[in-house]
Amino acid sequence: MKELNYQKEMEEILSKVVLENLQTNKRPSLLLHACCGPCSSYVLELLASVFDITVYYYNPNIHPEQEYCRRLEELKKFLKKFPPALENKVKLVTDIYNPEEYFGAVGIEKEPELKNEPEKGERCRRCYSFRMKRSWDYACSKGFQWFTTTLSISPHKDSKIINQIGRNLENSAENSKVKTRFLYSDFKKKGGFLRSTELTDEYKMWRQDYCGCIYSKVNREIQKQERLKNDGMQHGNK
């Protein structure tokens, strides 16, 4: 089976939606799962005039709680001053913060070797899946016409897996009364990630230096220490 070009799929869908909007003078609703303000910035710039967007903040993977709250506050502040969000009346919904849901979903207790995986591995796949499933269920229960996630904006995330999860969620609802559709994306493409960094700087948003979970935080610290050690050895040899 030929792999989809997710960026192209999204562009084709957006073209159709824009045309329908002109004919009906109404935007369809979209639930956007978001992990933080910086990752939401370009996505909102791209989509806010096309859809009636509600941002859904569900990220119990983030460690520690102080970090979770900081990312949420940055997102709130950004939505209150970003013109596309204000002009198009973007809304925000937050779900509960319960880290035990994350630990249960990724199964570290039974498979402790997952702790040391680099990003884009099985631990991350399970993390994408359970957060997207929770967001999808909310979208369906509230009657949203579309659903997507900001996760594909990051070069450290596997867009193929993210889109496969979204496709499976939509396919699982084909025989039900659910009308929600998944919007394919690879938001990092065509300068999307670069634009997100520009907007982050422009709006002076704080950008974290690790994905979010305790394992990514620990692994990032190990990498930092290794770099410092290597730099020290190189300077010592000069």
ChimeraX commands (.cxc) that place a marker at each C-alpha (Angstrom):
marker #1 position 0.00,0.00,0.00 radius 0.5
marker #1 position 1.43,3.38,-1.05 radius 0.5
marker #1 position 2.16,5.69,1.86 radius 0.5
marker #1 position 0.15,8.90,1.90 radius 0.5
marker #1 position 1.76,12.29,1.54 radius 0.5
marker #1 position 0.16,13.80,4.62 radius 0.5
marker #1 position 1.05,17.38,3.78 radius 0.5
marker #1 position -0.53,17.02,0.34 radius 0.5
marker #1 position -3.61,15.32,1.80 radius 0.5
marker #1 position -4.07,18.21,4.23 radius 0.5
marker #1 position -3.69,20.82,1.50 radius 0.5
marker #1 position -6.32,19.12,-0.65 radius 0.5
marker #1 position -8.73,18.91,2.27 radius 0.5
marker #1 position -8.17,22.57,3.16 radius 0.5
marker #1 position -8.83,23.64,-0.43 radius 0.5
marker #1 position -12.17,21.83,-0.40 radius 0.5
marker #1 position -13.14,23.22,3.01 radius 0.5
marker #1 position -12.28,26.79,1.97 radius 0.5
marker #1 position -14.47,26.42,-1.11 radius 0.5
marker #1 position -17.34,25.05,0.97 radius 0.5
marker #1 position -16.94,27.91,3.43 radius 0.5
marker #1 position -17.35,30.44,0.63 radius 0.5
marker #1 position -20.53,28.70,-0.49 radius 0.5
marker #1 position -22.08,28.33,2.97 radius 0.5
marker #1 position -20.50,31.35,4.69 radius 0.5
marker #1 position -19.82,29.08,7.67 radius 0.5
marker #1 position -16.70,27.39,9.02 radius 0.5
marker #1 position -16.77,23.74,10.17 radius 0.5
marker #1 position -15.77,22.99,13.75 radius 0.5
marker #1 position -12.38,21.48,14.55 radius 0.5
marker #1 position -10.95,20.19,17.82 radius 0.5
marker #1 position -7.20,20.77,17.93 radius 0.5
marker #1 position -5.26,18.71,20.45 radius 0.5
marker #1 position -2.33,20.89,21.54 radius 0.5
marker #1 position 0.75,20.14,23.60 radius 0.5
marker #1 position 1.97,23.73,24.14 radius 0.5
marker #1 position 1.87,27.29,22.86 radius 0.5
marker #1 position 4.91,27.17,20.54 radius 0.5
marker #1 position 3.63,24.06,18.75 radius 0.5
marker #1 position 0.16,25.60,18.42 radius 0.5
marker #1 position 1.35,28.89,16.94 radius 0.5
marker #1 position 1.86,28.05,13.27 radius 0.5
marker #1 position -0.98,25.52,13.28 radius 0.5
marker #1 position -3.43,28.20,14.43 radius 0.5
marker #1 position -2.04,30.69,11.94 radius 0.5
marker #1 position -2.69,28.14,9.19 radius 0.5
marker #1 position -6.09,26.84,10.29 radius 0.5
marker #1 position -7.89,29.50,12.33 radius 0.5
marker #1 position -9.53,31.20,9.34 radius 0.5
marker #1 position -10.62,27.86,7.85 radius 0.5
marker #1 position -12.17,26.18,10.90 radius 0.5
marker #1 position -14.02,27.18,14.05 radius 0.5
marker #1 position -11.28,25.92,16.38 radius 0.5
marker #1 position -11.37,24.69,19.96 radius 0.5
marker #1 position -7.94,23.92,21.38 radius 0.5
marker #1 position -7.94,20.84,23.63 radius 0.5
marker #1 position -5.13,20.63,26.19 radius 0.5
marker #1 position -4.78,17.05,27.38 radius 0.5
marker #1 position -1.20,16.14,28.30 radius 0.5
marker #1 position -0.84,14.07,31.49 radius 0.5
marker #1 position 2.49,12.85,30.13 radius 0.5
marker #1 position 4.16,16.16,31.01 radius 0.5
marker #1 position 6.49,16.02,34.01 radius 0.5
marker #1 position 6.60,17.58,36.54 radius 0.5
marker #1 position 3.26,19.24,37.23 radius 0.5
marker #1 position 4.99,22.63,37.36 radius 0.5
marker #1 position 6.07,22.06,33.76 radius 0.5
marker #1 position 2.54,21.08,32.77 radius 0.5
marker #1 position 1.14,24.27,34.28 radius 0.5
marker #1 position 3.80,26.45,32.71 radius 0.5
marker #1 position 3.05,25.15,29.23 radius 0.5
marker #1 position -0.66,25.61,29.78 radius 0.5
marker #1 position -0.19,29.20,30.98 radius 0.5
marker #1 position 1.99,30.02,27.97 radius 0.5
marker #1 position -0.74,28.66,25.71 radius 0.5
marker #1 position -3.42,30.72,27.46 radius 0.5
marker #1 position -1.37,33.92,27.20 radius 0.5
marker #1 position -0.65,33.29,23.53 radius 0.5
marker #1 position -4.31,32.75,22.64 radius 0.5
marker #1 position -5.19,36.05,24.28 radius 0.5
marker #1 position -2.85,38.10,22.09 radius 0.5
marker #1 position -2.42,36.17,18.81 radius 0.5
marker #1 position -4.49,37.96,16.13 radius 0.5
marker #1 position -5.62,34.83,14.21 radius 0.5
marker #1 position -6.84,33.30,17.48 radius 0.5
marker #1 position -8.64,36.48,18.55 radius 0.5
marker #1 position -10.15,37.33,15.16 radius 0.5
marker #1 position -11.46,33.80,14.70 radius 0.5
marker #1 position -12.56,33.33,18.32 radius 0.5
marker #1 position -10.41,30.30,19.09 radius 0.5
marker #1 position -11.52,28.63,22.32 radius 0.5
marker #1 position -9.61,26.55,24.87 radius 0.5
marker #1 position -10.68,23.44,26.80 radius 0.5
marker #1 position -8.44,21.79,29.40 radius 0.5
marker #1 position -8.76,18.20,30.57 radius 0.5
marker #1 position -7.59,16.79,33.91 radius 0.5
marker #1 position -3.94,16.31,34.79 radius 0.5
marker #1 position -3.48,12.75,36.03 radius 0.5
marker #1 position 0.03,11.36,35.31 radius 0.5
marker #1 position -1.11,7.86,36.28 radius 0.5
marker #1 position -3.13,7.79,33.05 radius 0.5
marker #1 position 0.09,8.31,31.12 radius 0.5
marker #1 position 2.08,5.66,33.00 radius 0.5
marker #1 position -0.73,3.18,32.57 radius 0.5
marker #1 position -1.00,3.90,28.85 radius 0.5
marker #1 position 2.68,3.47,28.03 radius 0.5
marker #1 position 3.14,0.37,30.21 radius 0.5
marker #1 position 6.55,1.21,31.65 radius 0.5
marker #1 position 5.97,-0.95,34.73 radius 0.5
marker #1 position 5.72,-4.11,32.59 radius 0.5
marker #1 position 8.30,-3.02,30.03 radius 0.5
marker #1 position 10.91,-0.92,31.89 radius 0.5
marker #1 position 13.25,-1.02,28.89 radius 0.5
marker #1 position 10.98,1.58,27.25 radius 0.5
marker #1 position 12.36,4.18,29.67 radius 0.5
marker #1 position 15.60,4.41,27.73 radius 0.5
marker #1 position 14.12,4.57,24.24 radius 0.5
marker #1 position 14.96,7.62,22.11 radius 0.5
marker #1 position 12.04,9.66,20.83 radius 0.5
marker #1 position 9.90,8.19,18.02 radius 0.5
marker #1 position 9.99,4.72,19.59 radius 0.5
marker #1 position 7.22,2.51,21.00 radius 0.5
marker #1 position 6.88,4.52,24.20 radius 0.5
marker #1 position 6.16,7.64,22.15 radius 0.5
marker #1 position 3.74,5.78,19.88 radius 0.5
marker #1 position 1.69,4.73,22.90 radius 0.5
marker #1 position 1.80,8.28,24.24 radius 0.5
marker #1 position 0.54,9.76,20.96 radius 0.5
marker #1 position -2.15,7.11,20.77 radius 0.5
marker #1 position -3.72,7.52,24.19 radius 0.5
marker #1 position -3.72,11.34,24.07 radius 0.5
marker #1 position -5.19,11.37,20.58 radius 0.5
marker #1 position -7.82,8.77,21.54 radius 0.5
marker #1 position -8.94,10.86,24.52 radius 0.5
marker #1 position -9.09,13.97,22.33 radius 0.5
marker #1 position -10.91,12.10,19.56 radius 0.5
marker #1 position -13.51,10.82,22.01 radius 0.5
marker #1 position -14.10,14.36,23.22 radius 0.5
marker #1 position -14.42,15.62,19.64 radius 0.5
marker #1 position -16.95,12.93,18.80 radius 0.5
marker #1 position -18.98,13.40,21.97 radius 0.5
marker #1 position -19.26,17.15,21.35 radius 0.5
marker #1 position -20.11,16.83,17.68 radius 0.5
marker #1 position -16.96,18.36,16.19 radius 0.5
marker #1 position -16.74,17.92,12.44 radius 0.5
marker #1 position -12.95,17.64,12.37 radius 0.5
marker #1 position -10.12,16.64,14.67 radius 0.5
marker #1 position -6.34,16.94,14.47 radius 0.5
marker #1 position -3.27,17.44,16.69 radius 0.5
marker #1 position -0.30,19.79,16.77 radius 0.5
marker #1 position 2.08,16.86,17.37 radius 0.5
marker #1 position 3.26,16.64,13.76 radius 0.5
marker #1 position 4.82,20.13,13.95 radius 0.5
marker #1 position 7.81,18.72,15.83 radius 0.5
marker #1 position 10.76,17.20,13.93 radius 0.5
marker #1 position 11.15,14.90,16.96 radius 0.5
marker #1 position 7.71,13.32,16.41 radius 0.5
marker #1 position 6.88,10.58,13.90 radius 0.5
marker #1 position 4.25,12.08,11.59 radius 0.5
marker #1 position 3.62,8.74,9.89 radius 0.5
marker #1 position 2.59,7.14,13.17 radius 0.5
marker #1 position 0.55,10.18,14.24 radius 0.5
marker #1 position -1.44,10.14,11.01 radius 0.5
marker #1 position -1.92,6.39,11.09 radius 0.5
marker #1 position -3.40,6.71,14.57 radius 0.5
marker #1 position -5.74,9.44,13.35 radius 0.5
marker #1 position -6.76,7.40,10.32 radius 0.5
marker #1 position -7.49,4.37,12.51 radius 0.5
marker #1 position -9.62,6.48,14.84 radius 0.5
marker #1 position -11.68,7.75,11.93 radius 0.5
marker #1 position -11.98,4.28,10.36 radius 0.5
marker #1 position -13.13,2.80,13.68 radius 0.5
marker #1 position -16.08,5.21,13.60 radius 0.5
marker #1 position -17.12,4.51,9.99 radius 0.5
marker #1 position -20.02,2.23,10.92 radius 0.5
marker #1 position -21.28,4.39,13.76 radius 0.5
marker #1 position -23.22,7.62,13.85 radius 0.5
marker #1 position -20.02,9.58,14.47 radius 0.5
marker #1 position -19.39,12.19,11.77 radius 0.5
marker #1 position -16.05,13.52,13.02 radius 0.5
marker #1 position -13.21,13.36,10.50 radius 0.5
marker #1 position -9.46,13.35,11.03 radius 0.5
marker #1 position -7.43,16.09,9.34 radius 0.5
marker #1 position -4.15,14.65,8.08 radius 0.5
marker #1 position -1.12,16.83,8.68 radius 0.5
marker #1 position 2.62,17.16,8.65 radius 0.5
marker #1 position 2.73,20.66,10.03 radius 0.5
marker #1 position 6.53,20.80,10.14 radius 0.5
marker #1 position 6.70,20.69,6.33 radius 0.5
marker #1 position 6.97,23.71,4.01 radius 0.5
marker #1 position 8.61,25.80,6.70 radius 0.5
marker #1 position 5.97,25.07,9.33 radius 0.5
marker #1 position 8.40,24.25,12.13 radius 0.5
marker #1 position 10.58,27.24,11.25 radius 0.5
marker #1 position 7.53,29.51,11.32 radius 0.5
marker #1 position 6.60,28.15,14.76 radius 0.5
marker #1 position 10.05,29.12,16.07 radius 0.5
marker #1 position 9.66,32.61,14.55 radius 0.5
marker #1 position 6.28,33.07,16.22 radius 0.5
marker #1 position 7.68,31.77,19.50 radius 0.5
marker #1 position 10.38,34.43,19.40 radius 0.5
marker #1 position 7.98,37.15,18.23 radius 0.5
marker #1 position 5.54,36.51,21.09 radius 0.5
marker #1 position 8.33,35.79,23.58 radius 0.5
marker #1 position 6.94,32.39,24.43 radius 0.5
marker #1 position 8.92,30.04,26.58 radius 0.5
marker #1 position 9.96,26.94,24.60 radius 0.5
marker #1 position 10.81,23.79,26.55 radius 0.5
marker #1 position 13.95,21.79,25.72 radius 0.5
marker #1 position 12.46,18.31,26.15 radius 0.5
marker #1 position 9.35,16.57,24.88 radius 0.5
marker #1 position 7.49,16.48,28.16 radius 0.5
marker #1 position 7.59,13.11,29.91 radius 0.5
marker #1 position 9.97,12.23,32.73 radius 0.5
marker #1 position 11.87,9.85,30.46 radius 0.5
marker #1 position 12.52,12.45,27.78 radius 0.5
marker #1 position 13.63,14.85,30.53 radius 0.5
marker #1 position 16.08,12.34,32.02 radius 0.5
marker #1 position 17.41,11.33,28.61 radius 0.5
marker #1 position 17.90,14.97,27.63 radius 0.5
marker #1 position 19.88,15.59,30.82 radius 0.5
marker #1 position 22.08,12.57,30.07 radius 0.5
marker #1 position 22.72,13.91,26.56 radius 0.5
marker #1 position 23.65,17.31,27.98 radius 0.5
marker #1 position 26.11,15.75,30.41 radius 0.5
marker #1 position 27.66,13.67,27.65 radius 0.5
marker #1 position 28.08,16.74,25.44 radius 0.5
marker #1 position 29.68,18.68,28.29 radius 0.5
marker #1 position 32.01,15.76,28.98 radius 0.5
marker #1 position 33.00,15.48,25.30 radius 0.5
marker #1 position 33.53,19.24,25.04 radius 0.5
marker #1 position 35.74,19.11,28.11 radius 0.5
marker #1 position 37.80,16.28,26.66 radius 0.5
marker #1 position 38.23,18.14,23.36 radius 0.5
marker #1 position 39.37,21.31,25.12 radius 0.5
marker #1 position 41.74,19.24,27.25 radius 0.5
marker #1 position 43.37,17.78,24.15 radius 0.5
marker #1 position 44.09,21.19,22.63 radius 0.5
marker link #1:1,2 radius 0.2
marker link #1:2,3 radius 0.2
marker link #1:3,4 radius 0.2
marker link #1:4,5 radius 0.2
marker link #1:5,6 radius 0.2
marker link #1:6,7 radius 0.2
marker link #1:7,8 radius 0.2
marker link #1:8,9 radius 0.2
marker link #1:9,10 radius 0.2
marker link #1:10,11 radius 0.2
marker link #1:11,12 radius 0.2
marker link #1:12,13 radius 0.2
marker link #1:13,14 radius 0.2
marker link #1:14,15 radius 0.2
marker link #1:15,16 radius 0.2
marker link #1:16,17 radius 0.2
marker link #1:17,18 radius 0.2
marker link #1:18,19 radius 0.2
marker link #1:19,20 radius 0.2
marker link #1:20,21 radius 0.2
marker link #1:21,22 radius 0.2
marker link #1:22,23 radius 0.2
marker link #1:23,24 radius 0.2
marker link #1:24,25 radius 0.2
marker link #1:25,26 radius 0.2
marker link #1:26,27 radius 0.2
marker link #1:27,28 radius 0.2
marker link #1:28,29 radius 0.2
marker link #1:29,30 radius 0.2
marker link #1:30,31 radius 0.2
marker link #1:31,32 radius 0.2
marker link #1:32,33 radius 0.2
marker link #1:33,34 radius 0.2
marker link #1:34,35 radius 0.2
marker link #1:35,36 radius 0.2
marker link #1:36,37 radius 0.2
marker link #1:37,38 radius 0.2
marker link #1:38,39 radius 0.2
marker link #1:39,40 radius 0.2
marker link #1:40,41 radius 0.2
marker link #1:41,42 radius 0.2
marker link #1:42,43 radius 0.2
marker link #1:43,44 radius 0.2
marker link #1:44,45 radius 0.2
marker link #1:45,46 radius 0.2
marker link #1:46,47 radius 0.2
marker link #1:47,48 radius 0.2
marker link #1:48,49 radius 0.2
marker link #1:49,50 radius 0.2
marker link #1:50,51 radius 0.2
marker link #1:51,52 radius 0.2
marker link #1:52,53 radius 0.2
marker link #1:53,54 radius 0.2
marker link #1:54,55 radius 0.2
marker link #1:55,56 radius 0.2
marker link #1:56,57 radius 0.2
marker link #1:57,58 radius 0.2
marker link #1:58,59 radius 0.2
marker link #1:59,60 radius 0.2
marker link #1:60,61 radius 0.2
marker link #1:61,62 radius 0.2
marker link #1:62,63 radius 0.2
marker link #1:63,64 radius 0.2
marker link #1:64,65 radius 0.2
marker link #1:65,66 radius 0.2
marker link #1:66,67 radius 0.2
marker link #1:67,68 radius 0.2
marker link #1:68,69 radius 0.2
marker link #1:69,70 radius 0.2
marker link #1:70,71 radius 0.2
marker link #1:71,72 radius 0.2
marker link #1:72,73 radius 0.2
marker link #1:73,74 radius 0.2
marker link #1:74,75 radius 0.2
marker link #1:75,76 radius 0.2
marker link #1:76,77 radius 0.2
marker link #1:77,78 radius 0.2
marker link #1:78,79 radius 0.2
marker link #1:79,80 radius 0.2
marker link #1:80,81 radius 0.2
marker link #1:81,82 radius 0.2
marker link #1:82,83 radius 0.2
marker link #1:83,84 radius 0.2
marker link #1:84,85 radius 0.2
marker link #1:85,86 radius 0.2
marker link #1:86,87 radius 0.2
marker link #1:87,88 radius 0.2
marker link #1:88,89 radius 0.2
marker link #1:89,90 radius 0.2
marker link #1:90,91 radius 0.2
marker link #1:91,92 radius 0.2
marker link #1:92,93 radius 0.2
marker link #1:93,94 radius 0.2
marker link #1:94,95 radius 0.2
marker link #1:95,96 radius 0.2
marker link #1:96,97 radius 0.2
marker link #1:97,98 radius 0.2
marker link #1:98,99 radius 0.2
marker link #1:99,100 radius 0.2
marker link #1:100,101 radius 0.2
marker link #1:101,102 radius 0.2
marker link #1:102,103 radius 0.2
marker link #1:103,104 radius 0.2
marker link #1:104,105 radius 0.2
marker link #1:105,106 radius 0.2
marker link #1:106,107 radius 0.2
marker link #1:107,108 radius 0.2
marker link #1:108,109 radius 0.2
marker link #1:109,110 radius 0.2
marker link #1:110,111 radius 0.2
marker link #1:111,112 radius 0.2
marker link #1:112,113 radius 0.2
marker link #1:113,114 radius 0.2
marker link #1:114,115 radius 0.2
marker link #1:115,116 radius 0.2
marker link #1:116,117 radius 0.2
marker link #1:117,118 radius 0.2
marker link #1:118,119 radius 0.2
marker link #1:119,120 radius 0.2
marker link #1:120,121 radius 0.2
marker link #1:121,122 radius 0.2
marker link #1:122,123 radius 0.2
marker link #1:123,124 radius 0.2
marker link #1:124,125 radius 0.2
marker link #1:125,126 radius 0.2
marker link #1:126,127 radius 0.2
marker link #1:127,128 radius 0.2
marker link #1:128,129 radius 0.2
marker link #1:129,130 radius 0.2
marker link #1:130,131 radius 0.2
marker link #1:131,132 radius 0.2
marker link #1:132,133 radius 0.2
marker link #1:133,134 radius 0.2
marker link #1:134,135 radius 0.2
marker link #1:135,136 radius 0.2
marker link #1:136,137 radius 0.2
marker link #1:137,138 radius 0.2
marker link #1:138,139 radius 0.2
marker link #1:139,140 radius 0.2
marker link #1:140,141 radius 0.2
marker link #1:141,142 radius 0.2
marker link #1:142,143 radius 0.2
marker link #1:143,144 radius 0.2
marker link #1:144,145 radius 0.2
marker link #1:145,146 radius 0.2
marker link #1:146,147 radius 0.2
marker link #1:147,148 radius 0.2
marker link #1:148,149 radius 0.2
marker link #1:149,150 radius 0.2
marker link #1:150,151 radius 0.2
marker link #1:151,152 radius 0.2
marker link #1:152,153 radius 0.2
marker link #1:153,154 radius 0.2
marker link #1:154,155 radius 0.2
marker link #1:155,156 radius 0.2
marker link #1:156,157 radius 0.2
marker link #1:157,158 radius 0.2
marker link #1:158,159 radius 0.2
marker link #1:159,160 radius 0.2
marker link #1:160,161 radius 0.2
marker link #1:161,162 radius 0.2
marker link #1:162,163 radius 0.2
marker link #1:163,164 radius 0.2
marker link #1:164,165 radius 0.2
marker link #1:165,166 radius 0.2
marker link #1:166,167 radius 0.2
marker link #1:167,168 radius 0.2
marker link #1:168,169 radius 0.2
marker link #1:169,170 radius 0.2
marker link #1:170,171 radius 0.2
marker link #1:171,172 radius 0.2
marker link #1:172,173 radius 0.2
marker link #1:173,174 radius 0.2
marker link #1:174,175 radius 0.2
marker link #1:175,176 radius 0.2
marker link #1:176,177 radius 0.2
marker link #1:177,178 radius 0.2
marker link #1:178,179 radius 0.2
marker link #1:179,180 radius 0.2
marker link #1:180,181 radius 0.2
marker link #1:181,182 radius 0.2
marker link #1:182,183 radius 0.2
marker link #1:183,184 radius 0.2
marker link #1:184,185 radius 0.2
marker link #1:185,186 radius 0.2
marker link #1:186,187 radius 0.2
marker link #1:187,188 radius 0.2
marker link #1:188,189 radius 0.2
marker link #1:189,190 radius 0.2
marker link #1:190,191 radius 0.2
marker link #1:191,192 radius 0.2
marker link #1:192,193 radius 0.2
marker link #1:193,194 radius 0.2
marker link #1:194,195 radius 0.2
marker link #1:195,196 radius 0.2
marker link #1:196,197 radius 0.2
marker link #1:197,198 radius 0.2
marker link #1:198,199 radius 0.2
marker link #1:199,200 radius 0.2
marker link #1:200,201 radius 0.2
marker link #1:201,202 radius 0.2
marker link #1:202,203 radius 0.2
marker link #1:203,204 radius 0.2
marker link #1:204,205 radius 0.2
marker link #1:205,206 radius 0.2
marker link #1:206,207 radius 0.2
marker link #1:207,208 radius 0.2
marker link #1:208,209 radius 0.2
marker link #1:209,210 radius 0.2
marker link #1:210,211 radius 0.2
marker link #1:211,212 radius 0.2
marker link #1:212,213 radius 0.2
marker link #1:213,214 radius 0.2
marker link #1:214,215 radius 0.2
marker link #1:215,216 radius 0.2
marker link #1:216,217 radius 0.2
marker link #1:217,218 radius 0.2
marker link #1:218,219 radius 0.2
marker link #1:219,220 radius 0.2
marker link #1:220,221 radius 0.2
marker link #1:221,222 radius 0.2
marker link #1:222,223 radius 0.2
marker link #1:223,224 radius 0.2
marker link #1:224,225 radius 0.2
marker link #1:225,226 radius 0.2
marker link #1:226,227 radius 0.2
marker link #1:227,228 radius 0.2
marker link #1:228,229 radius 0.2
marker link #1:229,230 radius 0.2
marker link #1:230,231 radius 0.2
marker link #1:231,232 radius 0.2
marker link #1:232,233 radius 0.2
marker link #1:233,234 radius 0.2
marker link #1:234,235 radius 0.2
marker link #1:235,236 radius 0.2
marker link #1:236,237 radius 0.2
marker link #1:237,238 radius 0.2
view
